[in-house]
Amino acid sequence: MVNDFPRLPALWQPALRGFVDGHAGLIRELAHGFDAPLHFVFPERFAGNVAAFQRVLDARGIAGRIFYAKKANKARCFVRVCGDAGIGVDVASAGEFAAALAAGVRGADVGVSGPAKADELLRLSVLHDALLAIDSADELARLAALARSRKRTARVLLRMLPAGQAGSRFGLSGEALGAALAFCAEHRAHLRLEGFSFHLSGYSAQARCSQAGLAVRACATARSLGLAPHTIDIGGGFAMSYAGENDWGAFLAAHRPHDYHAHKTFEGFYPYHQTPSGPAMLDAILGGVPDGETQPLADLLNAQQLQLMLEPGRALLDQAGFTVFTVQGVKDAADAKDPDGYGIVTANGTSFSVSEQWFGSEFLPDPELLPAARDSRSAPYRACVGGASCLDSDMLTWRKVAFPQRPEAGDLLLYPNTAGYQMDSNESPFHELPLPPKIAVTLDGARPSWRVDRFPPFPGA
């Protein structure tokens, strides 16, 4: 009966799959040594994802800048790659700004987003020549006053309210955008308008292409006022696939409330298979024709000598990490509605370390069981996975996953592809449980090398 239940096997990058399969002993040794959940992160994979996005820009002949959306993961090693590769980092707080500088990113390569920025963040941005996405007239006036008082010129993008998402709380409406342009023209001694930005919900390549077309027109309007914009920032939201197309379709067709502990239901899930995704989605945006135009976006950008800026987060972290928990215990669930039975695994951490619960949803790719001893005679065993806290709602996995054998105390559970927005977004030392350390792994030798990813690198950084 277990084989009839829905599964969602994760996609794996071959080098990471080889690491898990070939170095289970090392993974187990580290899990035992740190006596906590662990996040394994792979900076080389991150660098490869950066290079894949850059290849698309180069192939399309686009002058482009990649900015890593730092909020997607706090690991220092990823920001260090940004500094070494010469790409930018998108931040939204003074702490994130300081972390980027400490990791070697130049102030001029920091993009600052977020609404109604704190005065300290505006000050850092002006002093370090960062690029600010401005969200309101009030913020623009505060920035101009600050730049004037410091005898500086602030670098500015005006953030546009998305045409198809009028309910968004972010961005300047058409009328407000016109007033902001006039303000930039009036205060050009202390505000340097470099272009326009936007961020869209969802994962539509065409919607981003069309909004970028509106930004191209906004640049023409700004130039008519004597300003010199040269950049369009299309934000992030690049789709990512965690599972194969057929597996995702089969899962959606098969899963039902009784496949989840307590018959839990969800309003929706992240689309765990999407196409186009990652760099291919960027190519689709550039190759698309914006609404109301006759040329592809790439041609419009080049004709107007405009630079494209993008802020991927999750897509740069694709296959760049996974999370390991230790099983603390297992018990059979008492559920009269489930005649097949299932178990409840308790892991040595909490659901705060698999942050899809932040969205009231479920991280669906199948966790893998790494047993201390494999039992070839054991029958498959279905189990959900709960955290070590005293909260009924603390579930890492509500779904009754079909494991190859019954988990036992001391076994490991591996959650695949968690680097993007899963690990660390919501982590808390609740119950005074330890926060999972991050282990940065390099796979460039016969034996993988590892180190603890500590940040900040020194007190006060």
N, C-alpha and C positions, 0 to 999 in steps of 0.2 A: 504493500500500500504506500510506503514512503516514496517510492519512485514515481507515484502519480502526482506528487505535489510540485508546485511551481518552483523553478530554480532560475537564477540569473547569474551564470558564470561571468566573471569579470574578464575584460580584455587585459592582456599583459604585454608590456614591452619585453622582448626576448632577454635582454641583459638582466632585467629585474627578476624575471621568471627564473633565470639561471641562478641568480643569487639566492633566491628562496629555496630552490630545489637542491642547490649544491652546498649551501652553508647553513643548513638548519641548526647545526651544532653551535655555530657562532651566534645565531639569533637567540637560541635558548640560553647560551652563556650570558649574553648581555641582559636578557630579560631577568635572569636569576640575579645577576650582579647588581642591577639597579633596583630590583625589588619594586617595580612600578610598571604601569603601562609605558610603552616606548613608541615614539614616532621615529621611523627611519626616513631620512630625507636624502635625495640624490642630486647634488648640485650639477653634475655633468648632464643629467637628463634635462634639467632646467635650461642649461646653456644650449643644448640641442634644440629645444623648443624655440628659444630666442632666434637661433640661426635659421630655423624653418620659416618663421615669420619674415625675417629679413630677406630670405631668398625670394619670397613673393613680391616684396617691394622692388627688389632689384630686377626681377623678371618683367615687371610691369613698367620699369623705368620711372618709378616714383621716388621723389625725395621724401623720405619718411623717417620718423622717429618712434621707437618703441619705448613706452614707459610701463614698467611693471607695477601693477596695482598692489601695493604692499599689504593692504588689509587682508588679502587672500591667505597669507601665511606669515607668521612672525619670525621664521628662521633667519638667522643672520647670514647663513651661507648663500642664500638666494640673492640677497642684496649685495653681497660681495661679488657675485657673478656680474651683477648689473654694473658695478664700478669697473670691474676688469674688462667687460665687453663694451663699455662706453655707452650703454643705454640708460634711459632715465628711470626714475622711480616716482610713482604717484603716491602722495601722502595726504592725510587729512587732519593731522594733529602735530603739535610741537614735538611730541615724543617720537612719532614716526619720522619727522624731519631730522631730528637729532640722530636717530638710528641710521638713516640713510647716509648722513655725513660721516658718522663713525665707521661705516662700512666702506668708505672710500668713494662715495658718489659725490660729484661736484654739486655745489648749490645751483649752478646754472642748469644742471640735469635733473633737478627736482621739479615736479609738477605738483601744485597744491590745489586740491579740490575740496568739496564739502561746502555746506551753506553757512552763511554768517560766521565767518572764521574769527576765532579769538584774536584779540589785539596782539598777543605774543606770537601767534602763528603768522600774522601779517608782518610783524616786525622782523622775524627770522627770514621771511620770504624776501622782503625788501633788501635787507642787509646782505643776503647770500645770492641775490640776483635770480631767485627762483621764478617760475612761470605760474601765475595765479589765474585760476578759472573763477571769474566773478559772477555771483549768483543774484545780486540785487543792487538797486541804486544806492541804498544805504551803505552796503559794503564797499561799493566803488568810491563813494565820498570819503569814507573812513580811510581807505587805502591812499587816496590822493593826499589827504591831510598828513598822513604818516610819512609818505614819500617826500612831501614838501619839507616837513620838519627835519628830515634826515638828509636833505639836499640830494635826494636820489630820484631815479626814474624807475617806477615799478613796471614789470612786464605783465601784460594782461591778455587773457582770453575772456571774451564775453560768452557766458553759458546761455544757450538758447533753450527755451521751453520747447520740448518735442512737439512737432506739428500734430502727431497722432495720439499724443498722451497729455491732453489738456489738464487732466486731473493731477499731474505730477506737481509736487511742491518745489521742484527744482527748476531753475532757469528763468530767463527773462522773456516775457510775452512780446509780441510784435511791437506794441507801443512803447513798452519799457526798454526794449532793445534800441529803438530809435533814439530815445532820450539818453541812453547810455553812450551811444555813439557820439551824440552832440557833446556830452560831458567830456568824453575822451579827447575830442577835437579841441575843446576849450582849455583842457588841462594837459595838453600834450607835453608840456615841459616836465611833468612828473608822472604821466601815464603813457606808456608805449603800447598801443594796441597791436598785438601780434596775430590776432585772429579770433576764431569762434570755436566753441566746444559744445558738445551735447552728450548725454548718456541716455540710452533707450532701455526700457525693460524688454524682456523677451529676447529671442535669438534670431530675428528675421534679418537676413542679409539685405533684402530689398528695402526694408524700412530704413536701415542705416544708410544705404546708398542714396535714397531719396532725401533723407534729412541732410546728408552731406551736400547734395545738390542745392538745398536751400542755403547752406552755409557758404557755398561758392557765390551765390547771389548776394549774400550779406557782405562778403568781401568786396564785391564791386561797389555796393552802396557806400561802404566805409572809404573806399579809395576816392569816391566822388567828393568826400568831405576833406580830402587832403591827408587822410590817414594811410598807413602802409601795411595792412594785414598780409601775412604770408603763410599762416598755419590754420588748418582745420583739424580739430581733435574729435575723433569719432567715438572716443570712450572705449569701454570694454564690452562684455557680454558676448564674447566669442564662444560658440557652442563647443561642447566636449562630449565625446562618447565614452562611456564606461563599459558598455557591453555591445555585442554584435547585434546587427539589425534583426536577424531571425530570433535570437534569444530574447530580445526585448519585446518583440511582437508576441512571441509565445507566452511570455510571462504576463503581459497585459491581458491576454485572452484567457489565461488560466486562473489567476489569483482571485480569491474570494475572501470575505471577512473571516471565514472559519480557518483561513491559513495564517491568522495572526492571533497572538495571545490576547485573551479577553475579547475576541472578535473586534479588535481595534479597526477603525476605518479612518481614512485620510481623504482630505479634499483633493489632493493631487500630489504628484511626485515630480521631481526633476526629470526631464526627458533623458533617460540614461543611454539612449542611442539617438544621435542627431546627424544630419547631413545637410549641407556641408558643415564641417566643424574645423576649429583651429585655423591654421594657415589657409586651408581651402576655403573657409568662409571669408577670410580677408580677400582672397582672389575673386570670390563671387561678388563682394561689395565693389571692388575696383572695376570689375568687368560689367557690372550692371549699369543700366541706364536710369538715372533719376527721373522721377515723375516730372513731366513737363519739359524734358530735355530730349535731344536726339543723339547725343554722344555718350559713350560710356564715361563713368566717373573718372577713370584714370586719364582719359583725354581732356576732360574739363579741368582737372587739376594741373596738368602739364601746360595747357593753353593759357591758364591764368598764373602760371609759375607759383603754384601753391604747394606747400609741404603738408603731408598727411601725418598726423600724430595719432597713435592708438595706445590704449591702456589695458591690455589683457592681464588678467589675474589667474583665474582658474586654468585657462588654456596654456599658460606658460608652465603650470604646475602639473600638467597631464603626465601621469606615470612617474612623478618626481617624489613619491613618498607612499608609505603605507604605515599602518598602526598595528601594534601587537599588544594583546592583553593576556594575562594568565588566568586560567580557570581556577576559581576558589572552591567551587562546589557545584553539584548538580542534584536536582531533585525532580521527581515525577510530578507533573502538574495534576491538580484535581479539577477536571473539567468534564462534567457529565455530558456536555454537548459535543465532545470530541471522542468518539468511540475508539479511534485509533491510538489515542494517547500521545503525549509529547513531554518533553522535559523543560525545566527552567535552569539555564546555566547562569551562575553568578560570576562575573569577571572582576578583576582587581582594580577597577576604575569606575568611571561614570559615563553617562551618555553625553556629558558636556564635551567629551573628547571626540565625539562623532556628531558634529553640530547640525546635522539635518533636522534634529529635533527643534532647533531654533525656529524653523519654518513650520513647525507642527507636522512634520513629514517623517519619512523613513529613508535611511541610507540603504538602498536595495541590493547592490552587488553582494553576492554570497560571501560571507566571511569564511575563511578556510580554517580547518582544524589541523594543528600541528601537534599530534599526540606524542606524549613521552614514549609510548610504545605502541606500535601498530598491531592490531589484532585482526588477522585475516579471516578469523571465524566469526567476527562480530557482524551483526546485522546493522544496516543503516538506522540512524536514530534522529528523529526530529526534535529540535529544541529552539526556543527563543533565548535571548541573551539579556539578562538584567545587570544593572550596575550594583556597586557595593554599598550604595546609600540606603537609607530607610524610606525612600519615596517609591510608592507604587508606580509612579510615572517615569522612574529612572530606568528606561529600557534602551539598551544599545541597539537591539534588534527585536522588534515586536513579532516579526514573521517567524514561523516555525521552520527553521532552516533544516534541510535534510543533510546531516553530517554522515560521513562514511562509517562512523562508529560512535558509541556513546562517549561524550567527553568525560574526562576524569580530572580531579584536582591535580594541578601541575601541568596540564596540557596548555598549549598556547592557541589563541584565536588571532588570526591575521585578517585585518580589514584592508582590502586593496584600494589603491589609488585615492588616498585620503588627503593628499597635500593641499588640494584646492578647497578652501573654506570649511573642511571637516575638522582637521586637527587645529586646536588652539583658539578658534573664534570665540568659544564660550567657556573655555576651561576655567575651573574655579577649585580652590583647595577646600571644597565643601567636606565636612566631617574631618577636616585637617588631613585628608588624603593627599598624597604627593602629586604635584603636577607632572605629567609625563615629560621626561627629558627628550630632547631631539638628538638623534645620533646621525651625524652626517657621514655618509658612506661614499667612498671612491672605489670605482671598479676598474682601475687602470693597471692592475697587476695580477699576478698569479693568485694572490690572496687579497680579498678586499681589505682596505684600510678604513678605519673609522675614528671619529673624534666626537666629543660632546659639543653640540652647537650652543655655545653660551653667548648671551647678549643681555646687556651691553658688555663689551670686552673689558671694561675697567670701571670702577666706581665713579658715578657722576657723569658717565658718557651720555 
